[in-house]
Amino acid sequence: MLQKFSFLLFAIFIFSCQNEQDKQSASIADDICKCYQPLVELNTEIQSKLKSNEEDEAEDLITKVSSMNEDGKKCTLAMVNKYGANTQINVDQVSAAMKEQCPKILGIVSGYLFEE
């Protein structure tokens, strides 16, 4: 009986840790999505202008891309303060959450944000 109780406590502990890590991964993914959403919206607007043959307007918007990308990077770095520099991040879980929440952003940032 003691063995079953010990196993049950161990199982509850493992699942609670996984659940907490899942929540944190979802929260991190949400924050990354929020950091880069303005850049994705700007990119969408630029593409729309180019398709409508509004090259001058698109060019004006393109000048904002670099600064917006820097804002996204700063926002992401600010997450270190929020979660702590020693936070263990499960890249697969964060990527999976981003795939659900903001797949366009995942495609944009995964190359340099999730470098191994």
C-alpha positions as CSV (number, residue, x, y, z in Angstrom):
1,M,0.0,0.0,0.0
2,L,2.8,2.4,0.8
3,Q,4.4,1.7,-2.6
4,K,1.2,2.5,-4.4
5,F,0.8,5.7,-2.3
6,S,4.5,6.7,-3.0
7,F,4.0,6.0,-6.7
8,L,0.8,8.1,-6.8
9,L,2.6,11.0,-5.1
10,F,5.5,10.7,-7.6
11,A,3.0,10.7,-10.5
12,I,1.2,13.7,-9.2
13,F,4.5,15.6,-8.7
14,I,5.6,14.8,-12.3
15,F,2.3,15.8,-13.8
16,S,2.1,19.0,-11.8
17,C,5.7,19.9,-13.0
18,Q,4.8,19.2,-16.6
19,N,1.6,21.2,-16.3
20,E,3.5,24.2,-14.9
21,Q,6.1,23.9,-17.7
22,D,3.3,23.7,-20.2
23,K,1.7,26.9,-18.8
24,Q,5.1,28.7,-18.8
25,S,5.8,27.6,-22.4
26,A,2.4,28.9,-23.4
27,S,3.0,32.2,-21.6
28,I,6.4,32.6,-23.2
29,A,4.9,31.8,-26.7
30,D,2.2,34.4,-26.1
31,D,4.8,37.0,-25.1
32,I,6.9,36.3,-28.2
33,C,3.8,36.6,-30.4
34,K,3.0,40.0,-28.8
35,C,6.5,41.2,-29.3
36,Y,6.5,40.5,-33.0
37,Q,2.9,41.1,-34.0
38,P,3.5,44.7,-35.1
39,L,6.3,43.5,-37.4
40,V,4.0,40.9,-39.0
41,E,1.2,43.5,-39.4
42,L,3.7,45.9,-41.1
43,N,4.9,43.2,-43.4
44,T,1.3,42.4,-44.3
45,E,0.7,46.0,-45.1
46,I,3.8,46.3,-47.2
47,Q,2.8,43.2,-49.2
48,S,-0.7,44.7,-49.7
49,K,0.8,48.0,-51.0
50,L,3.1,46.2,-53.4
51,K,0.2,44.1,-54.8
52,S,-1.8,47.3,-55.3
53,N,1.2,48.9,-57.2
54,E,1.6,51.5,-54.4
55,E,5.4,51.2,-54.4
56,D,6.1,54.6,-52.9
57,E,3.8,53.9,-49.9
58,A,5.4,50.4,-49.5
59,E,8.9,52.0,-49.6
60,D,7.9,54.4,-46.8
61,L,6.7,51.4,-44.8
62,I,9.9,49.4,-45.5
63,T,12.0,52.1,-43.8
64,K,10.1,51.2,-40.5
65,V,11.0,47.5,-40.7
66,S,14.4,47.7,-39.2
67,S,13.4,49.8,-36.2
68,M,10.3,47.6,-35.6
69,N,12.5,44.5,-35.8
70,E,14.8,46.1,-33.1
71,D,11.7,46.8,-31.0
72,G,10.8,43.1,-31.3
73,K,14.2,42.0,-30.2
74,K,14.2,44.4,-27.2
75,C,10.8,43.1,-26.2
76,T,12.1,39.6,-26.4
77,L,15.1,40.4,-24.3
78,A,12.8,42.1,-21.7
79,M,11.3,38.7,-21.3
80,V,14.5,37.6,-19.7
81,N,13.7,40.0,-16.8
82,K,10.2,38.6,-16.6
83,Y,11.0,34.9,-16.6
84,G,14.6,35.1,-15.3
85,A,17.9,34.3,-17.1
86,N,18.0,30.8,-15.7
87,T,14.6,29.7,-16.8
88,Q,14.6,26.4,-18.5
89,I,12.8,26.8,-21.8
90,N,11.4,23.8,-23.6
91,V,11.9,25.0,-27.2
92,D,9.6,22.3,-28.6
93,Q,6.7,23.3,-26.3
94,V,7.2,27.0,-27.0
95,S,7.4,26.4,-30.7
96,A,4.2,24.2,-30.6
97,A,2.4,26.9,-28.7
98,M,3.5,29.5,-31.1
99,K,2.4,27.3,-34.0
100,E,-1.1,27.4,-32.6
101,Q,-1.1,31.1,-31.5
102,C,0.9,32.8,-34.1
103,P,2.2,30.6,-36.9
104,K,3.3,33.5,-39.1
105,I,5.5,34.9,-36.3
106,L,7.0,31.5,-35.6
107,G,8.0,31.3,-39.2
108,I,9.7,34.7,-39.0
109,V,11.5,34.4,-35.7
110,S,12.3,30.7,-35.3
111,G,15.5,30.9,-37.3
112,Y,17.3,33.1,-34.9
113,L,15.2,32.9,-31.7
114,F,15.5,29.2,-31.3
115,E,19.1,28.7,-32.4
116,E,20.8,25.8,-30.8
